[in-house]
Every structure is written in structure tokens, then in C-alpha cells.
Amino acid sequence: MPSEKLTRILKAKSPFSADVISAMSESEGWDWVYANCATRKDKMLQVCFTGFSATEKAELAELARKHRLGVATSVTNDLAFLCAGESAGPAKLSKAAAQGVTLLTRAEFERLLATGEVAA
């Protein structure tokens, strides 16, 4: 049976009934999500961290990878999220905003990982 977080995502995004979702394994559910809900089906969602110390950035990158997110080092066309710390540079923030990248604080990024939701 999938976790509560995965169940919420599948109920919102998939065509599956509650019975089918409850019969899925965690792995099967995430496989469906990443195959069908990414901004580009051939790539995983990408996040970039800026304005953090090297230690914080490494911790955040590891956390992102554990949650099956790709980690980018710059703002690219494939970037879904820019997680900005207190020392984030204005050029990177402007470029991300111009490209429609979702800007997140560390707290918002951690909420995204915990709930699958981005604050409105």
C-alpha cells in the first residue's frame, strides 16, 4: 500500500480508483508518478539550490535525490524549482522568474518533499 503522500498524489493526478491505488506498492506508485507527471516525460523534475552554504547545499541535494529529484547547478530550461537561501544572487533569481521556474525557500522545499504540494 502506498504512503499517505503518494496516495494523495495518485488520487489527484492518476485515473486509478482508490482500490487500485491501495493495491499498488510504493515503488509502482512512484514509477507511475514519475512516468506521467513530470514536466517532460523523458526527464525527472530538476531543482537547483542557490544562496546556501556548501554544507547546506550538499544536504539539500542529497535530500532531493532521495526523493527522486534531479539536482541542477544552474538555471536551465528544464529546471522546475529554484530553492533560494538568504544569499541568493539577484541574477539567478531573475533568470528563474523569467523562465517561469517555481521559486522556493528551504521551508517550502521541505514542505514539497513532505506533502507533494507547493504553497500557492
PyMOL commands that place a pseudoatom at each C-alpha (Angstrom):
pseudoatom trace, name=CA, resn=MET, resi=1, chain=A, elem=C, hetatm=0, pos=[0.000, 0.000, 0.000]
pseudoatom trace, name=CA, resn=PRO, resi=2, chain=A, elem=C, hetatm=0, pos=[1.410, 3.423, -0.930]
pseudoatom trace, name=CA, resn=SER, resi=3, chain=A, elem=C, hetatm=0, pos=[2.317, 6.039, 1.670]
pseudoatom trace, name=CA, resn=GLU, resi=4, chain=A, elem=C, hetatm=0, pos=[-0.154, 8.787, 2.538]
pseudoatom trace, name=CA, resn=LYS, resi=5, chain=A, elem=C, hetatm=0, pos=[1.806, 11.307, 0.438]
pseudoatom trace, name=CA, resn=LEU, resi=6, chain=A, elem=C, hetatm=0, pos=[1.875, 9.054, -2.624]
pseudoatom trace, name=CA, resn=THR, resi=7, chain=A, elem=C, hetatm=0, pos=[-1.801, 8.156, -2.210]
pseudoatom trace, name=CA, resn=ARG, resi=8, chain=A, elem=C, hetatm=0, pos=[-2.732, 11.868, -2.241]
pseudoatom trace, name=CA, resn=ILE, resi=9, chain=A, elem=C, hetatm=0, pos=[-0.715, 12.434, -5.412]
pseudoatom trace, name=CA, resn=LEU, resi=10, chain=A, elem=C, hetatm=0, pos=[-2.194, 9.394, -7.183]
pseudoatom trace, name=CA, resn=LYS, resi=11, chain=A, elem=C, hetatm=0, pos=[-5.751, 10.354, -6.227]
pseudoatom trace, name=CA, resn=ALA, resi=12, chain=A, elem=C, hetatm=0, pos=[-5.188, 13.855, -7.609]
pseudoatom trace, name=CA, resn=LYS, resi=13, chain=A, elem=C, hetatm=0, pos=[-3.242, 13.008, -10.775]
pseudoatom trace, name=CA, resn=SER, resi=14, chain=A, elem=C, hetatm=0, pos=[-3.997, 9.446, -11.855]
pseudoatom trace, name=CA, resn=PRO, resi=15, chain=A, elem=C, hetatm=0, pos=[-7.037, 7.773, -13.393]
pseudoatom trace, name=CA, resn=PHE, resi=16, chain=A, elem=C, hetatm=0, pos=[-6.856, 4.974, -10.794]
pseudoatom trace, name=CA, resn=SER, resi=17, chain=A, elem=C, hetatm=0, pos=[-9.620, 4.169, -8.319]
pseudoatom trace, name=CA, resn=ALA, resi=18, chain=A, elem=C, hetatm=0, pos=[-8.956, 4.127, -4.587]
pseudoatom trace, name=CA, resn=ASP, resi=19, chain=A, elem=C, hetatm=0, pos=[-8.982, 0.308, -4.657]
pseudoatom trace, name=CA, resn=VAL, resi=20, chain=A, elem=C, hetatm=0, pos=[-6.359, 0.154, -7.411]
pseudoatom trace, name=CA, resn=ILE, resi=21, chain=A, elem=C, hetatm=0, pos=[-4.184, 2.718, -5.594]
pseudoatom trace, name=CA, resn=SER, resi=22, chain=A, elem=C, hetatm=0, pos=[-4.353, 0.818, -2.312]
pseudoatom trace, name=CA, resn=ALA, resi=23, chain=A, elem=C, hetatm=0, pos=[-3.262, -2.384, -4.111]
pseudoatom trace, name=CA, resn=MET, resi=24, chain=A, elem=C, hetatm=0, pos=[-0.130, -0.689, -5.562]
pseudoatom trace, name=CA, resn=SER, resi=25, chain=A, elem=C, hetatm=0, pos=[3.275, -0.957, -3.996]
pseudoatom trace, name=CA, resn=GLU, resi=26, chain=A, elem=C, hetatm=0, pos=[5.150, 2.238, -3.118]
pseudoatom trace, name=CA, resn=SER, resi=27, chain=A, elem=C, hetatm=0, pos=[7.544, 1.595, -5.995]
pseudoatom trace, name=CA, resn=GLU, resi=28, chain=A, elem=C, hetatm=0, pos=[4.761, 1.008, -8.549]
pseudoatom trace, name=CA, resn=GLY, resi=29, chain=A, elem=C, hetatm=0, pos=[3.042, 4.217, -7.495]
pseudoatom trace, name=CA, resn=TRP, resi=30, chain=A, elem=C, hetatm=0, pos=[6.171, 6.363, -7.760]
pseudoatom trace, name=CA, resn=ASP, resi=31, chain=A, elem=C, hetatm=0, pos=[7.042, 4.777, -11.085]
pseudoatom trace, name=CA, resn=TRP, resi=32, chain=A, elem=C, hetatm=0, pos=[3.651, 5.871, -12.431]
pseudoatom trace, name=CA, resn=VAL, resi=33, chain=A, elem=C, hetatm=0, pos=[4.013, 9.395, -10.996]
pseudoatom trace, name=CA, resn=TYR, resi=34, chain=A, elem=C, hetatm=0, pos=[7.457, 9.949, -12.496]
pseudoatom trace, name=CA, resn=ALA, resi=35, chain=A, elem=C, hetatm=0, pos=[6.431, 8.487, -15.842]
pseudoatom trace, name=CA, resn=ASN, resi=36, chain=A, elem=C, hetatm=0, pos=[3.268, 10.581, -16.118]
pseudoatom trace, name=CA, resn=CYS, resi=37, chain=A, elem=C, hetatm=0, pos=[3.535, 13.726, -14.019]
pseudoatom trace, name=CA, resn=ALA, resi=38, chain=A, elem=C, hetatm=0, pos=[6.940, 15.200, -14.827]
pseudoatom trace, name=CA, resn=THR, resi=39, chain=A, elem=C, hetatm=0, pos=[7.052, 18.399, -16.859]
pseudoatom trace, name=CA, resn=ARG, resi=40, chain=A, elem=C, hetatm=0, pos=[8.895, 16.417, -19.535]
pseudoatom trace, name=CA, resn=LYS, resi=41, chain=A, elem=C, hetatm=0, pos=[8.233, 12.702, -19.574]
pseudoatom trace, name=CA, resn=ASP, resi=42, chain=A, elem=C, hetatm=0, pos=[11.796, 11.849, -20.570]
pseudoatom trace, name=CA, resn=LYS, resi=43, chain=A, elem=C, hetatm=0, pos=[13.384, 13.671, -17.624]
pseudoatom trace, name=CA, resn=MET, resi=44, chain=A, elem=C, hetatm=0, pos=[12.916, 13.835, -13.892]
pseudoatom trace, name=CA, resn=LEU, resi=45, chain=A, elem=C, hetatm=0, pos=[11.976, 17.086, -12.204]
pseudoatom trace, name=CA, resn=GLN, resi=46, chain=A, elem=C, hetatm=0, pos=[15.030, 19.274, -11.605]
pseudoatom trace, name=CA, resn=VAL, resi=47, chain=A, elem=C, hetatm=0, pos=[15.803, 21.513, -8.630]
pseudoatom trace, name=CA, resn=CYS, resi=48, chain=A, elem=C, hetatm=0, pos=[18.659, 23.978, -8.192]
pseudoatom trace, name=CA, resn=PHE, resi=49, chain=A, elem=C, hetatm=0, pos=[19.898, 25.295, -4.838]
pseudoatom trace, name=CA, resn=THR, resi=50, chain=A, elem=C, hetatm=0, pos=[21.389, 28.761, -4.528]
pseudoatom trace, name=CA, resn=GLY, resi=51, chain=A, elem=C, hetatm=0, pos=[22.318, 31.085, -1.692]
pseudoatom trace, name=CA, resn=PHE, resi=52, chain=A, elem=C, hetatm=0, pos=[23.190, 28.310, 0.762]
pseudoatom trace, name=CA, resn=SER, resi=53, chain=A, elem=C, hetatm=0, pos=[26.499, 27.320, 2.347]
pseudoatom trace, name=CA, resn=ALA, resi=54, chain=A, elem=C, hetatm=0, pos=[28.302, 24.401, 0.720]
pseudoatom trace, name=CA, resn=THR, resi=55, chain=A, elem=C, hetatm=0, pos=[27.262, 22.144, 3.603]
pseudoatom trace, name=CA, resn=GLU, resi=56, chain=A, elem=C, hetatm=0, pos=[23.592, 23.142, 3.386]
pseudoatom trace, name=CA, resn=LYS, resi=57, chain=A, elem=C, hetatm=0, pos=[23.613, 22.775, -0.392]
pseudoatom trace, name=CA, resn=ALA, resi=58, chain=A, elem=C, hetatm=0, pos=[25.066, 19.262, -0.122]
pseudoatom trace, name=CA, resn=GLU, resi=59, chain=A, elem=C, hetatm=0, pos=[22.429, 18.281, 2.459]
pseudoatom trace, name=CA, resn=LEU, resi=60, chain=A, elem=C, hetatm=0, pos=[19.610, 19.667, 0.315]
pseudoatom trace, name=CA, resn=ALA, resi=61, chain=A, elem=C, hetatm=0, pos=[20.947, 17.973, -2.829]
pseudoatom trace, name=CA, resn=GLU, resi=62, chain=A, elem=C, hetatm=0, pos=[21.092, 14.620, -1.042]
pseudoatom trace, name=CA, resn=LEU, resi=63, chain=A, elem=C, hetatm=0, pos=[17.551, 15.116, 0.244]
pseudoatom trace, name=CA, resn=ALA, resi=64, chain=A, elem=C, hetatm=0, pos=[16.345, 15.957, -3.280]
pseudoatom trace, name=CA, resn=ARG, resi=65, chain=A, elem=C, hetatm=0, pos=[17.994, 12.849, -4.753]
pseudoatom trace, name=CA, resn=LYS, resi=66, chain=A, elem=C, hetatm=0, pos=[16.394, 10.655, -2.077]
pseudoatom trace, name=CA, resn=HIS, resi=67, chain=A, elem=C, hetatm=0, pos=[13.043, 11.981, -3.278]
pseudoatom trace, name=CA, resn=ARG, resi=68, chain=A, elem=C, hetatm=0, pos=[13.883, 11.259, -6.929]
pseudoatom trace, name=CA, resn=LEU, resi=69, chain=A, elem=C, hetatm=0, pos=[14.520, 14.841, -7.982]
pseudoatom trace, name=CA, resn=GLY, resi=70, chain=A, elem=C, hetatm=0, pos=[17.365, 15.768, -10.280]
pseudoatom trace, name=CA, resn=VAL, resi=71, chain=A, elem=C, hetatm=0, pos=[19.793, 18.371, -8.973]
pseudoatom trace, name=CA, resn=ALA, resi=72, chain=A, elem=C, hetatm=0, pos=[20.968, 21.100, -11.348]
pseudoatom trace, name=CA, resn=THR, resi=73, chain=A, elem=C, hetatm=0, pos=[23.781, 23.559, -10.728]
pseudoatom trace, name=CA, resn=SER, resi=74, chain=A, elem=C, hetatm=0, pos=[22.331, 26.395, -12.806]
pseudoatom trace, name=CA, resn=VAL, resi=75, chain=A, elem=C, hetatm=0, pos=[19.039, 27.734, -14.123]
pseudoatom trace, name=CA, resn=THR, resi=76, chain=A, elem=C, hetatm=0, pos=[18.242, 25.803, -17.297]
pseudoatom trace, name=CA, resn=ASN, resi=77, chain=A, elem=C, hetatm=0, pos=[15.182, 25.331, -19.492]
pseudoatom trace, name=CA, resn=ASP, resi=78, chain=A, elem=C, hetatm=0, pos=[14.420, 22.022, -17.751]
pseudoatom trace, name=CA, resn=LEU, resi=79, chain=A, elem=C, hetatm=0, pos=[14.502, 23.455, -14.221]
pseudoatom trace, name=CA, resn=ALA, resi=80, chain=A, elem=C, hetatm=0, pos=[11.266, 23.043, -12.251]
pseudoatom trace, name=CA, resn=PHE, resi=81, chain=A, elem=C, hetatm=0, pos=[12.305, 24.560, -8.897]
pseudoatom trace, name=CA, resn=LEU, resi=82, chain=A, elem=C, hetatm=0, pos=[14.869, 27.070, -7.651]
pseudoatom trace, name=CA, resn=CYS, resi=83, chain=A, elem=C, hetatm=0, pos=[15.347, 26.774, -3.908]
pseudoatom trace, name=CA, resn=ALA, resi=84, chain=A, elem=C, hetatm=0, pos=[16.867, 30.025, -2.674]
pseudoatom trace, name=CA, resn=GLY, resi=85, chain=A, elem=C, hetatm=0, pos=[18.660, 30.728, 0.569]
pseudoatom trace, name=CA, resn=GLU, resi=86, chain=A, elem=C, hetatm=0, pos=[19.407, 34.077, 2.181]
pseudoatom trace, name=CA, resn=SER, resi=87, chain=A, elem=C, hetatm=0, pos=[22.471, 34.701, -0.024]
pseudoatom trace, name=CA, resn=ALA, resi=88, chain=A, elem=C, hetatm=0, pos=[20.792, 34.004, -3.375]
pseudoatom trace, name=CA, resn=GLY, resi=89, chain=A, elem=C, hetatm=0, pos=[22.024, 36.238, -6.155]
pseudoatom trace, name=CA, resn=PRO, resi=90, chain=A, elem=C, hetatm=0, pos=[19.567, 38.520, -7.951]
pseudoatom trace, name=CA, resn=ALA, resi=91, chain=A, elem=C, hetatm=0, pos=[20.689, 37.414, -11.432]
pseudoatom trace, name=CA, resn=LYS, resi=92, chain=A, elem=C, hetatm=0, pos=[19.836, 33.754, -10.800]
pseudoatom trace, name=CA, resn=LEU, resi=93, chain=A, elem=C, hetatm=0, pos=[16.526, 34.707, -9.196]
pseudoatom trace, name=CA, resn=SER, resi=94, chain=A, elem=C, hetatm=0, pos=[15.616, 36.965, -12.140]
pseudoatom trace, name=CA, resn=LYS, resi=95, chain=A, elem=C, hetatm=0, pos=[16.548, 34.353, -14.731]
pseudoatom trace, name=CA, resn=ALA, resi=96, chain=A, elem=C, hetatm=0, pos=[14.474, 31.711, -12.953]
pseudoatom trace, name=CA, resn=ALA, resi=97, chain=A, elem=C, hetatm=0, pos=[11.481, 34.026, -12.638]
pseudoatom trace, name=CA, resn=ALA, resi=98, chain=A, elem=C, hetatm=0, pos=[11.722, 34.963, -16.334]
pseudoatom trace, name=CA, resn=GLN, resi=99, chain=A, elem=C, hetatm=0, pos=[11.657, 31.268, -17.278]
pseudoatom trace, name=CA, resn=GLY, resi=100, chain=A, elem=C, hetatm=0, pos=[8.647, 30.519, -15.074]
pseudoatom trace, name=CA, resn=VAL, resi=101, chain=A, elem=C, hetatm=0, pos=[10.638, 28.403, -12.608]
pseudoatom trace, name=CA, resn=THR, resi=102, chain=A, elem=C, hetatm=0, pos=[8.924, 27.945, -9.235]
pseudoatom trace, name=CA, resn=LEU, resi=103, chain=A, elem=C, hetatm=0, pos=[10.916, 29.760, -6.539]
pseudoatom trace, name=CA, resn=LEU, resi=104, chain=A, elem=C, hetatm=0, pos=[11.025, 28.098, -3.119]
pseudoatom trace, name=CA, resn=THR, resi=105, chain=A, elem=C, hetatm=0, pos=[12.514, 28.812, 0.285]
pseudoatom trace, name=CA, resn=ARG, resi=106, chain=A, elem=C, hetatm=0, pos=[14.119, 25.931, 2.155]
pseudoatom trace, name=CA, resn=ALA, resi=107, chain=A, elem=C, hetatm=0, pos=[10.974, 25.536, 4.263]
pseudoatom trace, name=CA, resn=GLU, resi=108, chain=A, elem=C, hetatm=0, pos=[8.785, 25.438, 1.137]
pseudoatom trace, name=CA, resn=PHE, resi=109, chain=A, elem=C, hetatm=0, pos=[11.111, 22.866, -0.457]
pseudoatom trace, name=CA, resn=GLU, resi=110, chain=A, elem=C, hetatm=0, pos=[10.916, 20.660, 2.637]
pseudoatom trace, name=CA, resn=ARG, resi=111, chain=A, elem=C, hetatm=0, pos=[7.117, 21.012, 2.604]
pseudoatom trace, name=CA, resn=LEU, resi=112, chain=A, elem=C, hetatm=0, pos=[7.095, 19.967, -1.065]
pseudoatom trace, name=CA, resn=LEU, resi=113, chain=A, elem=C, hetatm=0, pos=[9.037, 16.821, -0.203]
pseudoatom trace, name=CA, resn=ALA, resi=114, chain=A, elem=C, hetatm=0, pos=[6.813, 16.034, 2.775]
pseudoatom trace, name=CA, resn=THR, resi=115, chain=A, elem=C, hetatm=0, pos=[3.428, 16.678, 1.155]
pseudoatom trace, name=CA, resn=GLY, resi=116, chain=A, elem=C, hetatm=0, pos=[3.966, 16.803, -2.612]
pseudoatom trace, name=CA, resn=GLU, resi=117, chain=A, elem=C, hetatm=0, pos=[2.417, 20.266, -2.613]
pseudoatom trace, name=CA, resn=VAL, resi=118, chain=A, elem=C, hetatm=0, pos=[3.788, 23.708, -3.448]
pseudoatom trace, name=CA, resn=ALA, resi=119, chain=A, elem=C, hetatm=0, pos=[2.371, 26.591, -1.417]
pseudoatom trace, name=CA, resn=ALA, resi=120, chain=A, elem=C, hetatm=0, pos=[0.216, 28.903, -3.526]
for i in range(1, 120): cmd.bond("trace and resi %d" % i, "trace and resi %d" % (i + 1))
show_as sticks, trace
zoom trace
